[in-house]
Amino acid sequence: MARTTFEEISAADFFYRNREIAGFTNPSRAIFAAVRELIENSLDAAETLKIPPDIYVRLSFADEAGLETGVYTLRVEDNGIGILPRHIPSAFGQVLYGSKYKPKQQRGTFGLGGKMAILYGQITTHQPARIISSTGMSKIYAYKLRIDIQRNRPLILDRKVLINKERWRGTIVQFSLEGDYGRAMPKILEYFKQTAMVNPYANLTFVDPKGRLYKFTRVTEEMPDPPRETLPHPYGVDVELLQRLIQVTPFRSMLEFMKNHFHRVGEITANKFLKFSNISPSKNPKKLSHGEVVRLMRMLKKFGEFLPPDASCLSPLGEELLRAGISKELKPEFVAVRQRRPSAYAGHPFIVEAAVAYGGEIPRRGSFLIHRFANRIPLLYDEASDVSTIVMNNMNWRRYKVTPDMPIVIAVHICSTKIPYKTVGKEFIADRPEVRREIANGLREVARRLQRFLTRKEHAHTEQKRLDIFTRYLPKIAKFSTQLAGKDKSPDIKRLLRSVKRFGT
């Protein structure tokens, strides 16, 4: 009889065996994902202090591995907040360890990306990662480490403490990985361009394996306020979260528990809810039975007087900065930008920003081009499955005088404490009804502005053609009219043209 073997594996071992679900599906996609994840960590680290980011990325060829792939060394430097020395080993050597698990708007979601890149590099080259970081104090800490995949623990191979004479602050990450830069290059360069578009206050420098330098210079030093941590909204909790809150709460009454653990729940609302749920305000939450906790969760969903989530914890880019970024990178003739009012899905606040750019240096493609962003990061893969693409394709653009062959770029940015990604790889956003509605309304608003611009442009073109006809034939008409009338002096053509122009406007 066959015997079934049971075993336990660590989180690092799970992602080692299933690296595809984190976006590391092949050498081309892997090298793109590694660059992306480290840049996003660097942007978050700088924006925490509201410092305009300066990020340097160098990808150098280390060794030939095969006909299509090679071994590369990736180095990313930033001027961010830095990492305390006690956290450095686990921050880069322990999967699912990090600062990404609080209800807060941030680029990272799972605390996985940077470690997954290092893990991929380790399993393809067996080389250690080198981490250098300082918080700007008197010392710089340098580590050389690997990930113990079976135990999901960092293995520190070397540790040095250096004197920080210049008070440098930031983090440097360097490791080797197998990749296919030749195929990944278009996506990587497009990623840099779109990142510069939605982060116009950042300086991005990239040196590729052939030594080519790409610089994306900031156009402004103005930055949005950093996002703030928030509490869970009552509509977004489940039984497990309730159990965790009850376990850690220091409060001994349900009234204080509701007021201090949930977003936008004050004393009046808490009392109304407890009365609605038939729960005593003085009851100790730790004495709730499992059945009472389940009932509490259901009553939270049913109570209709909770205030909607407050979006003040979010950090949208803003219309002016989004316009500046689009103008810098695309150089269009016309830009319309609209930031929608805050909304919410499943208790999570979110804000949609939509934009459309027309003409200028934008080429004609024969189809609509959409740039998708989530918490100020570009989404470049799986475009057809994204809610923004679905909304764009379902719109009647001809109603707004827009056709696919026009030089047009559409941009949609969503910021939220919880982006509804469909995969761990963070490549496309799920079709949530609330999100879809806000995107549709935002695109309609910028489309109407583009329609007005195109109408004015069409009118101006028509008037110019009309004026050209008068300019061509009026002198001849004036000459023949003068001859027929037997006069010596022709009428003032310029005066006639001015009157024609005034009549046309």
C-alpha positions in Angstrom: 0.0 0.0 0.0 1.3 3.5 -0.9 2.3 5.7 2.0 1.8 9.5 2.0 4.6 11.6 3.4 3.8 14.9 5.1 6.3 17.6 5.6 6.5 21.3 6.5 8.4 23.8 4.4 9.4 27.4 5.2 8.1 30.5 3.4 11.4 30.8 1.6 11.3 27.2 0.5 7.7 27.7 -0.8 8.7 30.7 -3.0 11.9 28.9 -4.0 9.6 26.1 -5.4 7.0 28.6 -6.8 9.0 31.6 -7.9 6.6 32.1 -10.9 3.8 33.4 -8.7 6.0 36.3 -7.6 6.8 37.3 -11.2 10.1 35.4 -11.7 8.7 33.3 -14.5 11.7 33.3 -16.8 15.2 35.0 -17.1 13.7 38.0 -19.0 10.8 38.6 -16.6 13.1 37.9 -13.5 15.7 40.6 -14.3 12.9 43.1 -14.9 11.2 42.1 -11.6 14.4 42.4 -9.6 15.1 45.9 -10.9 11.5 46.9 -10.3 11.3 45.6 -6.7 14.5 47.3 -5.6 13.6 50.6 -7.1 10.2 50.6 -5.4 11.8 49.9 -2.0 14.2 52.8 -2.6 11.3 55.2 -3.6 9.4 54.2 -0.4 12.5 54.7 1.7 13.1 58.2 0.4 9.5 59.3 0.5 9.2 58.3 4.2 11.3 61.3 5.0 9.8 63.4 2.2 13.2 63.6 0.5 13.3 63.8 -3.3 14.7 60.4 -4.3 18.1 60.0 -5.9 18.3 56.4 -7.2 21.3 54.9 -9.0 20.9 51.5 -10.8 23.7 49.7 -12.4 23.4 46.3 -14.2 26.7 44.9 -15.3 27.5 41.7 -17.2 29.3 39.2 -14.9 29.5 35.9 -16.8 28.0 34.1 -19.7 25.6 31.4 -18.7 24.0 30.2 -22.0 22.9 31.2 -25.5 20.1 33.5 -24.3 20.9 34.1 -20.6 23.8 35.5 -18.7 24.8 36.3 -15.1 24.5 39.9 -14.2 25.4 42.0 -11.1 22.6 44.4 -10.1 23.5 47.3 -7.8 20.9 49.8 -6.5 21.8 52.8 -4.4 19.4 55.3 -2.8 19.3 58.2 -0.4 16.4 56.9 1.7 15.8 56.6 5.4 18.3 53.7 5.8 17.8 50.6 7.9 18.7 50.0 11.5 21.5 47.4 11.8 19.5 45.0 13.9 16.9 44.8 11.0 19.3 44.5 8.0 19.8 40.7 8.0 16.1 39.8 8.3 15.0 42.7 6.0 17.0 41.1 3.2 17.4 37.5 4.3 14.0 36.4 5.6 11.0 36.0 3.3 7.8 37.7 4.5 9.6 39.9 7.0 9.3 43.6 6.6 7.4 46.8 7.2 4.7 46.3 4.6 1.9 44.8 6.8 0.3 47.8 8.4 -2.8 49.4 6.9 -0.9 52.1 4.9 -0.5 53.2 1.3 2.8 51.8 0.1 4.3 50.4 -3.0 5.2 47.0 -1.5 2.3 44.8 -0.4 3.7 41.5 0.7 7.2 42.3 2.1 8.3 39.8 -0.6 9.7 41.6 -3.6 13.3 42.6 -2.5 13.9 39.2 -0.8 12.4 37.3 -3.7 14.9 39.1 -6.0 17.8 38.1 -3.7 16.4 34.6 -3.4 16.2 34.3 -7.2 19.8 35.5 -7.5 21.0 33.0 -4.9 19.3 30.0 -6.5 20.6 30.9 -10.0 24.2 32.0 -9.1 24.7 30.8 -5.5 26.4 34.2 -4.8 25.7 36.1 -1.6 24.1 39.5 -1.5 25.9 42.6 -0.2 24.0 45.2 1.8 25.3 48.6 2.9 23.1 50.9 4.9 23.1 53.9 7.3 20.5 56.0 8.9 22.8 59.0 8.7 24.3 58.5 12.1 28.0 58.0 12.8 28.3 54.4 11.5 27.7 52.5 8.2 26.9 48.8 8.4 27.9 46.4 5.6 26.7 42.8 5.4 27.3 39.9 3.2 24.6 37.3 3.5 22.6 34.4 2.1 19.1 33.1 2.7 18.8 29.8 4.6 16.0 28.5 2.4 15.0 25.6 4.5 14.8 27.6 7.7 13.9 31.0 6.2 16.6 32.7 8.1 19.5 35.0 7.1 23.0 33.5 7.0 25.4 36.3 7.8 28.7 35.6 6.1 30.4 38.9 6.9 29.7 42.0 8.9 31.6 45.3 8.9 31.1 48.6 10.7 32.5 51.7 9.0 32.9 55.2 10.2 30.4 57.5 8.5 32.4 60.7 8.2 30.1 62.3 5.7 26.9 61.4 7.5 25.7 59.5 4.4 22.2 58.1 4.6 20.7 55.4 2.4 21.0 51.8 1.3 23.0 49.9 -1.3 21.9 46.5 -2.4 24.1 44.4 -4.7 23.8 40.8 -5.8 24.2 38.5 -8.9 21.4 36.9 -10.8 20.8 35.0 -14.0 18.8 36.9 -16.6 18.2 37.9 -20.2 18.7 41.6 -20.4 18.4 41.6 -24.2 14.8 40.7 -24.1 14.0 42.5 -20.9 15.6 45.8 -22.0 12.4 47.4 -23.6 10.4 46.7 -20.5 13.1 47.9 -18.2 13.5 51.2 -20.1 9.7 51.7 -20.3 9.5 51.0 -16.5 12.1 53.8 -15.9 10.2 56.2 -18.2 6.8 55.5 -16.5 8.3 55.6 -13.0 9.8 59.1 -13.8 6.3 60.1 -15.1 4.5 59.2 -11.9 7.4 60.3 -9.7 8.4 63.6 -11.2 10.3 64.6 -8.1 12.8 61.7 -8.4 16.2 61.5 -10.1 16.6 58.1 -11.7 20.0 57.0 -13.2 20.4 53.6 -15.0 23.6 52.2 -16.4 23.0 49.1 -18.6 25.4 46.2 -19.2 26.8 47.9 -22.3 27.7 51.0 -20.3 24.8 53.2 -21.8 23.6 55.8 -19.4 19.9 56.7 -19.0 19.0 59.7 -16.9 15.5 60.7 -15.8 15.9 64.1 -14.1 13.3 65.4 -11.7 11.2 68.3 -12.9 10.2 69.5 -9.4 11.2 69.0 -5.8 7.6 69.3 -4.6 6.3 66.0 -3.2 3.0 64.7 -1.8 2.8 64.3 2.0 3.9 60.8 3.1 1.0 58.4 3.6 0.0 57.6 7.2 -0.8 54.4 8.9 -4.5 53.9 9.7 -6.8 51.5 11.6 -8.9 48.8 10.0 -12.4 49.9 9.0 -15.3 47.9 10.5 -16.6 46.9 7.0 -13.2 45.4 6.1 -12.6 43.0 9.1 -13.1 39.3 9.3 -13.2 36.8 12.2 -9.4 36.2 12.2 -8.6 39.9 12.4 -11.1 40.4 15.2 -9.5 37.5 17.1 -6.1 39.1 16.7 -7.3 42.5 17.9 -9.0 40.9 20.9 -5.8 39.1 21.8 -3.6 42.2 21.8 -6.1 44.8 23.1 -5.2 46.5 26.4 -8.8 47.7 26.8 -11.3 46.0 29.1 -14.6 47.3 27.7 -16.2 46.9 24.3 -16.8 50.6 24.1 -13.0 51.4 24.4 -12.2 48.4 22.1 -14.4 49.8 19.4 -13.2 53.4 19.7 -9.5 52.5 19.7 -9.2 49.7 17.2 -11.4 50.8 14.3 -11.2 53.6 11.8 -13.6 56.5 12.3 -15.5 55.0 15.2 -16.1 57.5 18.0 -18.0 57.1 21.2 -21.4 58.0 19.8 -21.1 55.5 16.9 -19.6 52.9 19.1 -22.5 53.1 21.5 -25.0 53.0 18.6 -23.4 49.9 17.2 -23.2 48.1 20.6 -26.9 48.8 21.2 -27.7 47.6 17.7 -25.7 44.4 18.4 -27.1 43.9 21.9 -23.6 43.9 23.4 -23.0 45.6 26.7 -20.5 48.6 26.4 -18.8 47.4 29.6 -18.3 43.8 28.5 -14.6 42.7 28.4 -13.7 41.8 24.8 -11.4 39.1 26.0 -14.4 37.3 27.5 -16.2 37.0 24.1 -16.7 33.4 23.1 -15.9 32.2 19.6 -19.6 32.3 18.6 -19.9 35.8 20.0 -16.8 36.9 17.9 -18.4 35.5 14.8 -21.7 37.2 15.6 -19.7 40.5 16.2 -18.1 40.3 12.8 -21.5 39.8 11.1 -23.1 42.7 13.0 -20.2 44.9 11.9 -21.1 44.2 8.3 -24.8 44.8 8.9 -24.6 48.1 10.8 -25.2 50.9 8.4 -24.1 54.0 10.3 -20.4 53.6 10.3 -18.7 56.5 8.5 -17.0 55.8 5.2 -13.2 55.4 5.3 -11.3 58.7 5.6 -8.8 59.1 2.7 -6.7 61.6 4.6 -4.3 58.7 5.3 -3.7 58.4 1.5 -1.1 60.2 -0.5 -2.3 60.8 -4.1 0.1 62.3 -6.6 -2.1 65.3 -7.3 -3.2 66.9 -10.5 -0.2 69.3 -10.8 2.5 66.7 -10.2 0.8 64.2 -12.5 0.5 66.8 -15.2 4.2 67.8 -14.7 5.3 64.2 -15.0 3.3 63.5 -18.1 4.5 66.7 -19.8 8.1 65.9 -19.0 8.2 62.4 -20.3 5.6 62.5 -23.2 5.9 66.2 -24.3 2.3 66.3 -25.5 0.4 69.2 -27.0 -2.5 68.9 -24.5 -2.9 67.2 -21.1 -6.1 66.8 -19.0 -5.8 65.5 -15.5 -8.5 64.7 -13.0 -8.3 63.5 -9.4 -11.5 61.9 -8.2 -13.0 62.3 -4.8 -12.1 59.5 -2.3 -14.1 56.3 -2.4 -13.9 52.9 -0.7 -14.2 49.2 -1.4 -14.5 46.6 1.4 -13.6 49.2 4.0 -10.4 50.3 2.2 -10.1 53.9 1.0 -8.8 54.7 -2.5 -8.4 57.6 -4.9 -8.4 57.4 -8.7 -6.4 59.9 -10.8 -7.0 59.9 -14.5 -5.2 61.7 -17.3 -5.2 61.9 -21.1 -2.4 63.3 -23.2 -2.7 64.3 -26.9 -0.4 65.2 -29.7 3.0 66.8 -29.4 5.7 64.0 -29.5 3.2 61.2 -28.9 3.3 58.9 -31.9 0.3 57.5 -33.7 -0.1 53.8 -32.9 -3.4 52.8 -34.4 -4.7 51.7 -31.0 -5.2 53.3 -27.6 -2.2 53.2 -25.3 -2.8 53.1 -21.5 -0.3 53.6 -18.7 -1.5 51.9 -15.5 -0.2 52.9 -12.0 -0.9 51.7 -8.5 0.5 53.6 -5.5 2.9 55.4 -7.9 4.4 52.2 -9.5 3.9 51.3 -13.2 2.1 48.1 -14.1 3.6 46.8 -17.4 2.4 43.2 -17.7 -1.0 41.5 -18.1 -2.6 44.7 -19.4 -5.6 43.0 -20.9 -6.8 41.7 -17.6 -6.6 45.0 -15.7 -9.7 46.9 -14.7 -8.4 50.1 -16.3 -8.1 48.4 -19.7 -11.5 46.9 -19.4 -13.0 50.3 -18.6 -11.1 51.9 -21.5 -12.2 49.3 -24.0 -15.9 49.6 -22.9 -16.0 53.4 -23.4 -17.5 54.9 -26.5 -14.6 57.2 -27.4 -16.1 58.4 -30.7 -18.6 60.2 -28.6 -15.7 62.4 -27.5 -14.3 62.8 -31.0 -11.5 60.4 -30.2 -10.4 57.5 -32.5 -7.7 54.9 -31.9 -5.5 56.2 -34.6 -5.0 59.5 -32.8 -1.7 60.3 -30.9 -3.2 59.7 -27.5 -1.9 58.2 -24.2 -4.4 57.4 -21.3 -3.1 57.2 -17.7 -4.9 55.8 -14.6 -3.4 56.0 -11.1 -5.0 54.3 -8.1 -3.7 54.8 -4.6 -5.1 52.9 -1.6 -4.1 51.2 1.6 -4.9 47.9 -0.2 -4.6 47.7 -3.9 -6.8 44.8 -5.1 -4.1 43.0 -7.1 -5.0 39.7 -8.6 -1.6 38.1 -8.2 1.5 38.3 -5.9 3.4 39.7 -8.9 1.4 42.9 -8.7 0.8 43.3 -12.4 -2.9 43.9 -12.8 -5.8 45.1 -10.7 -9.0 43.2 -10.1 -12.3 44.3 -11.5 -13.9 45.6 -8.3 -17.2 47.4 -9.0 -16.3 50.4 -6.9 -12.9 50.8 -8.5 -14.3 50.3 -12.0 -16.9 53.0 -11.4 -14.4 55.6 -10.2 -12.0 54.8 -13.2 -14.9 55.2 -15.6 -16.0 58.5 -14.2 -12.4 59.8 -14.2 -11.8 58.8 -17.8 -15.1 60.4 -18.9 -14.1 63.7 -17.2 -10.7 63.9 -19.0 -12.3 62.7 -22.2 -14.8 65.6 -22.1 -11.9 68.1 -21.7 -10.1 66.5 -24.6 -13.3 66.8 -26.6 -13.5 70.5 -26.0 -9.9 70.9 -27.0 -10.4 68.9 -30.2 -13.5 70.9 -31.0 -11.6 74.2 -30.6 -8.7 72.8 -32.7 -11.1 71.7 -35.4 -12.8 75.1 -35.5 -9.5 76.9 -35.6 -8.4 74.6 -38.5 -11.7 75.3 -40.4 -11.3 79.0 -39.9 -7.7 78.9 -41.1 -8.7 77.1 -44.3 -11.5 79.7 -44.8 -9.0 82.5 -44.3 -6.5 80.9 -46.7 -9.2 80.9 -49.4 -10.0 84.5 -48.9 -6.2 85.4 -48.8 -5.7 83.6 -52.1 -8.7 85.0 -54.1 -9.5 88.4 -52.6 -6.6 90.2 -54.3 -7.7 88.9 -57.7 -11.4 89.8 -57.0 -10.3 93.2 -55.8 -8.2 93.7 -59.0 -10.9 92.7 -61.4 -13.5 94.7 -59.5 -11.4 97.8 -59.7 -10.9 97.4 -63.4 -14.6 96.8 -64.0 -15.5 99.9 -62.0 -13.0 101.9 -64.0 -11.2 103.1 -60.8 -7.5 103.5 -60.3 -7.2 102.5 -56.6 -7.9 99.0 -55.3 -9.7 98.5 -52.0 -7.7 97.7 -48.8 -7.3 93.9 -48.8 -5.8 93.8 -45.3 -8.8 95.6 -43.9 -11.2 93.1 -45.7 -9.2 90.2 -44.3 -9.4 91.6 -40.8 -13.1 91.9 -41.1 -13.4 88.3 -42.4 -11.3 87.1 -39.5 -13.5 89.0 -37.0 -16.6 87.6 -38.6 -15.3 84.0 -38.4 -14.5 84.3 -34.7 
